[in-house]
Amino acid sequence: MKHEYDVVIAGAGIAGLSLAALLASRGGIKVLLSEKEDSVGGRFRVEKKDGYLVDWGVHACLLGSRGAIATVLKSAGKSVTIPSVGVSIWDGRRTIHFLGERLSSLARQRAVTLRDLARPGIEALKKPMGRRLFETSVDEWCEDRNVSNALRRVLESLCTGLMPTARFDRASIGEILDFLRMAGTRWRAIGYPKGGWSSVFDALTEAVEISPLCELTLGMPLEKVITERGRVKSVVVGGREVMTRSVVCAFPPQALAARGFVEPELDGSYTEGLRSLEGGSGLCIDIGLEKPVTADSRIVLSPEPPALLWPVSNVSPEVAPDGRQLLQLFSPLEESEASREDIIDERKRMLLLLAGNVYGEDLEVEWRRVMVTPVVSVVPHTTQSRPARPKLVVPGVSGMFLIGDGVSAPGLGGDLAARSALEAERMIRNYLG
């Protein structure tokens, strides 16, 4: 049987584009990267608006210049500067400095005592981190250890901004501790690409397009995966059957459970597990300001109201016109809340009120964009933390892989998506021989 491609990758978000760039840069494998939309980026895509470069949602680059996205770029022979970003905590009255651009700044933070901070720090450094911690909620962990209100506020703030969820009774403390461990070993926690996320996508897209063995097609969804005797035989892309040795699904794992997507059907218990996974959405308010309201580039996190505030153009001036400022406001929503207008209206009111309290009430607004959008494929709750999420290898089908921010790999958000691409590249090269 003659195959047109060695690998078909479906989805050109962070995960799919990273994997295609890695395969392209090291050569030897013929790749088709297929994206159903008319542009790359997925949930990280960027919109141009009145001279601004506005992210589709709020997206920090976790672990900054020491994270998986930076590793992918370097491996693909590309260079994008990722400055580090600090974090402040809103305590209901004022912002309190928590983290500077380097992790060493924790010694000077004022949000919690160093003695309190040592408690999660010690558990984060334990190896290996047991499954029990991943299955323990932030609330349960705090109550069992009788932690201070200040430490609880810090952990809840990290849940709001990193996971992102405000359900502290369900959020996995293991995921937070694992992120702190990774940040501690890299001395970086959060960053943002210079030039915005467009600079990352442009670099990765270039790595794909300059390769004679890689092809990128837009507006072409993956419609079906056809298997034969337990192996990938072909896929249907844009109405055309394409022969391939392997396929990588770089999209939310729940989509694999759609009836008729894989032929013959995948194991029923596996697809039932995929259907049960809960994704997460968020209320995002992007504001173009006629003049800057702050010179501070730090992210402000708040557990109540659950919020993230960020003057992102202070980190990357390229995303706003000269003399203007781009301010991003965000509040996480559970799946059940994303269609509730009463909840959304109340969160919007609270976000704008909080922005006024933090930055002053005299915001000279040039434009405002308000939207509710999916932000994560699988929220890392206790029942769907890393040990419980689907593996990168789809069971029962040789040559079928799953990557993205909803799989069982270290990390959170975009860093998890890029890390899954790094792991998948090794698996695919071993599989193809």
Order of alpha helices (4+ residues) and beta strands (2+ residues): beta-alpha-beta-beta-beta-beta-alpha-beta-beta-alpha-alpha-alpha-alpha-alpha-beta-alpha-beta-beta-beta-beta-beta-beta-alpha-beta-beta-beta-beta-alpha-beta-beta-alpha
